[in-house]
Amino acid sequence: MTKYRKKPAVIEATRHEGHEPLLIHTLEGDMTAQPGDWIITGVKGEKYPCKPDIFDATYEPAETE
């Protein structure tokens, strides 16, 4: 088996600060973001929710220009 590393990509993300679940239409179908989840905008403009622990393990702040 060959190992691969995810290519670096800068994404945009916002935290779902509401009090109710939020329905998000993703490329894989409808998903629900719970309060506190991150909503990520991918490299092709797609949106999807991400749990805070996964977000923290995967992403770090990017340098701004």
Secondary structure as UniProt FT lines:
FT   STRAND          12..15
FT   STRAND          22..26
FT   TURN            27..28
FT   STRAND          29..33
FT   TURN            35..36
FT   STRAND          38..41
FT   TURN            43..44
FT   STRAND          47..50
FT   HELIX           52..58
//
